[in-house]
Amino acid sequence: MERAELVAVELWTERRERAEVLLERYPFAAELLRLYLALVDVQERAFVAARSDEPEPAQLATYIAEHVLHRVVDATVAQGPKELGAAARERLAAGHLDELVAGWLRGEEQSDIDRYLGRAACAPLLEAMGERAGLACRRDEQGRRGEHCPICGSLPQLAYFEATGDDLVTAPRRLLCARCAHAWIFPRLTCAGCGETADDRLIVYAETERFPHIRVDACATCRRYLLTVDLRKAPDAVPIVDELAALPLDLYAQDRSLSKITVNMMGIG
């Protein structure tokens, strides 16, 4: 097996195994994690197929609508909440699926079900495309700052601190793109929503007993937040999975009238 193929297998295996661990650890997130596990199977197949087929960016919406979207709906019906499954089935029957996908890639305002389906179906393709993902997405350069993904221009889903393996080395803070999963280094004491840097405007919330490795990073200026995963405290954590399971932290932030910078794939935020 070539190195690139091995990395791809490890990527999805890591996410699947972490979701299974968190499913046992956090019963309150069981419904969400079961759906995620079903979607991981679909997304892994789509990721591998995209690496092989190499769809052209201009044709990506049609490719996803034809080859991925119906599998996302099947997984949602099988393992998701009944209301979500029913809504997904109805949306599939309504047609115009390439428009749904294209709208998500362009960053348009969409209904909750369109946004969920678009993101679940598109995410593995954009991740597989790497730097070419920006060619398939709307990139609004006007007013764009360092908080935006340098590949596709989207806002971050979460932040994380890397595990350095050396206590004397300061771990860099990275933001993880909500659209293409690219990660980039970002200043530690800076709001990832508006760029605020004043210490007295940046707020940290934590629940160390249940989530010793995750915290809420909030901003009193823009009233937005994201979750930060600290891999120094939990080297086995997988940020994109752990963020999904940290529901109590999202609720805690929202009770304080904070809005997530980007809702996650399950619409939490």
HUHU-V165572 format. One record per pair of residues at least 12 apart in sequence whose C-alpha atoms are under 7 Angstrom apart, sorted by sequence separation. I is the first residue (numbers start at 0). GAP is how many residues later the second one is. If there is no record, write none. Layout:
i->I gap->GAP
i->I gap->GAP
This chain:
i->160 gap->12
i->172 gap->12
i->173 gap->12
i->203 gap->12
i->204 gap->12
i->214 gap->12
i->215 gap->12
i->138 gap->13
i->139 gap->13
i->159 gap->13
i->160 gap->13
i->171 gap->13
i->172 gap->13
i->203 gap->13
i->213 gap->13
i->214 gap->13
i->18 gap->14
i->99 gap->14
i->103 gap->14
i->138 gap->14
i->158 gap->14
i->159 gap->14
i->172 gap->14
i->202 gap->14
i->203 gap->14
i->213 gap->14
i->214 gap->14
i->72 gap->15
i->136 gap->15
i->158 gap->15
i->159 gap->15
i->172 gap->15
i->202 gap->15
i->213 gap->15
i->72 gap->16
i->158 gap->16
i->201 gap->16
i->202 gap->16
i->212 gap->16
i->213 gap->16
i->226 gap->16
i->100 gap->17
i->133 gap->17
i->157 gap->17
i->158 gap->17
i->201 gap->17
i->212 gap->17
i->18 gap->18
i->99 gap->18
i->132 gap->18
i->133 gap->18
i->157 gap->18
i->200 gap->18
i->201 gap->18
i->132 gap->19
i->155 gap->19
i->156 gap->19
i->200 gap->19
i->249 gap->19
i->130 gap->20
i->155 gap->20
i->156 gap->20
i->200 gap->20
i->212 gap->20
i->15 gap->21
i->155 gap->21
i->156 gap->21
i->212 gap->21
i->45 gap->22
i->154 gap->22
i->155 gap->22
i->153 gap->23
i->154 gap->23
i->15 gap->24
i->153 gap->24
i->87 gap->25
i->153 gap->25
i->86 gap->26
i->148 gap->28
i->151 gap->28
i->190 gap->28
i->193 gap->28
i->41 gap->29
i->41 gap->30
i->104 gap->31
i->105 gap->31
i->106 gap->31
i->192 gap->31
i->11 gap->32
i->64 gap->32
i->104 gap->32
i->105 gap->32
i->38 gap->33
i->64 gap->33
i->104 gap->33
i->215 gap->33
i->224 gap->33
i->223 gap->34
i->224 gap->34
i->225 gap->34
i->222 gap->35
i->223 gap->35
i->224 gap->35
i->225 gap->35
i->38 gap->36
i->61 gap->36
i->64 gap->36
i->222 gap->36
i->223 gap->36
i->224 gap->36
i->37 gap->37
i->60 gap->37
i->223 gap->37
i->60 gap->40
i->34 gap->41
i->37 gap->41
i->60 gap->41
i->34 gap->44
i->33 gap->45
i->34 gap->45
i->146 gap->45
i->146 gap->46
i->132 gap->47
i->71 gap->48
i->71 gap->49
i->68 gap->52
i->67 gap->53
i->126 gap->53
i->125 gap->54
i->126 gap->54
i->122 gap->56
i->63 gap->57
i->122 gap->57
i->63 gap->58
i->157 gap->68
i->158 gap->68
i->159 gap->68
i->160 gap->68
i->161 gap->68
i->162 gap->68
i->192 gap->68
i->157 gap->69
i->158 gap->69
i->159 gap->69
i->160 gap->69
i->161 gap->69
i->162 gap->69
i->157 gap->70
i->158 gap->70
i->159 gap->70
i->160 gap->70
i->161 gap->70
i->160 gap->71
i->162 gap->72
i->49 gap->75
i->59 gap->76
i->46 gap->77
i->50 gap->77
i->45 gap->78
i->46 gap->78
i->49 gap->78
i->56 gap->78
i->57 gap->78
i->45 gap->79
i->56 gap->79
i->159 gap->79
i->42 gap->81
i->46 gap->81
i->156 gap->105
i->155 gap->106
i->154 gap->107
i->156 gap->107
i->119 gap->145
i->118 gap->146
i->115 gap->149
i->115 gap->150
i->28 gap->216
i->17 gap->220
i->18 gap->222
i->14 gap->223
i->17 gap->223
i->14 gap->226
